[in-house]
């Protein structure tokens, strides 16, 4: 008789560990939300561990334990912004047709960026002067957009797009999207029509000619 093996936590200890992890994640999210809110309202000088702890109702020791220092906190905020974009993209209902799926992801990316203005400012507009994400953080940030790479790969396999490295197309699309979003955030564009135009034009550059 084979022994049943499971990786799921068991009994009271497992329940405790799950609860402890959930509590940790909840506190971490609260600390990041407090920090990014202070950054938006009072500027980068407000990112003092003591002030964040006071606003969040915890000790500074907790913050130092989670993030190490101010630079670690800034990097955590940077990665949290990309994680929120990833979740927004993955909430898009997959389509049976790869090209339809790709075109649905474009507006979702814009909505994600505009829906998180405080994080967007930190991720793309140097809201914290002097902060430079580590190479590891940049790699993780780009990985948050890997859904585009996968769907573009499916579009290539289906014959919609020219055979090339999916990331080449994804990065061109990302650059076009970011340009339009930045102009919209700065008040130069009033709506998403230019965003739709430039992202559609970028995709059309890679359409396979039959």
N, C-alpha and C positions, 0 to 999 in steps of 0.2 A: 504494500500500500504506500503510495507516494505521499510525502509530507507536503502539506499545503503551506506555501510561502507567500507572504504579502508584505508590501512595503508600507502599508498604511499604519499610522499610529494606533495602538491598541489600549483599551482600558482608560483608567483615570489619568495615568501619566501622559498618554497620547492626547487626551482631551485638554490637559493642562498645557502641554506644549503648543497645541494649536491655538489655544486662547492667548497664551503668552506672545506668540508670533503675531496674532491679529492685533493685540494691544500695542505691540512695538510698531507695527506698520501704521496703525492709526495715529500714534504719537508722532511718528516721523512725518507723515503727511501733514499733520497739524503744524508742526514746526516749519516745514517748507512753505506752507500757505501763509503763515505769519511773516516769515522772512521776506517772501516775494511781495507781500502787501506793504510791508514797511519800505521796501526798496522803491516801490511805485509811488508811495505817498511822501516819503521823507528823504529819498535818495540813498546812495550807497553808504553814507556815513551812519545810517541807522542800523546797519548790519553788525551790531555789537552783540556778543553772546548774552550778556547780562540783560539787555533790553528784549531780545527775542525770548529769553527764558521767562521774563516777567510777563510779556504779552501772552505767552502760551501757557503760563501757569505751571512751570516745571523748574528744575534746578539747572544751573549752567553746566553742572557735571554731566547731566544727561546729554546736552548738546555736544559737549566735547567728546563724549563717548561715541556718539553716533557719527559725527562729522570730522572729528579731529581738530580742526581749526577753521578760521574764516575762509581760507582758500578751499578747504574741503566742503564747507557749506555751499560756497558759490558753485563748485562743480556738481554738487548734488542737485542744486536748483537747475542748473543747465541740463542735466540728464533727465530730471523730472519733466521739464518742458517737452523734450523729445518723446518721453514715455507717454505723455498725454496725447501727443499727436499720433503715436503708434496705436493707442487704444481707439482713438477716433477713427482711424483708417480701418482698423479691423472690425469696427462696428458696421461698416458698409456691407450690405447684403451681397455675397458673391453672386456673380452671373454665370450662366452656362457658357455664354459667349465671352471670350477673353477680352475682346476689344471693347465691348460694352462695359465690362468690369473696369477696365483701365479708364474709360471716360467718366465713370462714376466716381473714381478715386480723386480726380482732379478737384471738383468742387468740395469734396470732403476735406482735402488738405487745406484749402483756403478757409473753410469754416473753422477748422481746428486752430489755425494760426490766429484768426481774428477773434476767436472765442477765448483765447488765453493771452490777452495783450500784455500782461505783466511778465509772463514767461517769455513771450516772443521778444520783448525788449531785451531781456537778458541773453537769450539765445543768439539773436541776430543783430542787435543794435548796441552792443557793448555798454549795457546799463551799469556794469561795475567796471570802472576804469582800471586798467592794468590786469584784469583777469584774463588769463589764457587757459582754455581747457587743455588738459593733458592729451597726449596722443591716444591713450586708452579711452578717454572720454569722447574724443572725436570719432573714434572707431565705433563705440557704442551708440553714439548719436546717429551716425549714418546707418547703423544696423536697424534703427527704429523705422527706417523707410524701406526696408528690404521687401515689403509687400509689393512696392512698385517694381522692383527688380524681378520678382517672381511672376507677376502678371504680365510684364513686358516679355519675359521669356516665353510665356504661354502664347502671347500674340505672335512672336516670331515663329514658334512651332506651328501655329495655326495658319501661317502664311500671310498675316496682315502686315507685318513689319519686316524690313530687310534683315538678313542674317548678320548680326554683329553682337558685340558684348552688351547684354541687357543693361548693365550699369552705365554704359556710355549714353544710352537713350534716357535712362532714368535721371542721370545727372544733368543732362541738357534740359529735361522737363522741369527738374527742380530749380535750375537757374532761372528759367523763364517765369516760373511760378513765384519765386522769391522777389524778382524784380517788380512784378505787378503788385504783389502784396505790399511791398515796402512803399511804393508810390501811393497805393490806396491808403495806407496808414498815415502817410504824410499829408494827406488831403489833396493830392494831385489828381486822383481818380475818384469818382463819386460812387461807383458800383463795381460789380464784378465782370462787366462786359469785356474790358481789356484783358483781364485775367483769362477769361474763356478764349479770347482771340489768340493770345500769345501761346497758351498751352496747346490749343488745337493746332496752331501753325507749327509748333515744335514737333508734335506727333506726326503731322503731315509730311514733314521733312524725311521721315523714316518709313513712310508707307511703301509697301512693295508694289512696284509697277508690274502689272500683269499684261 
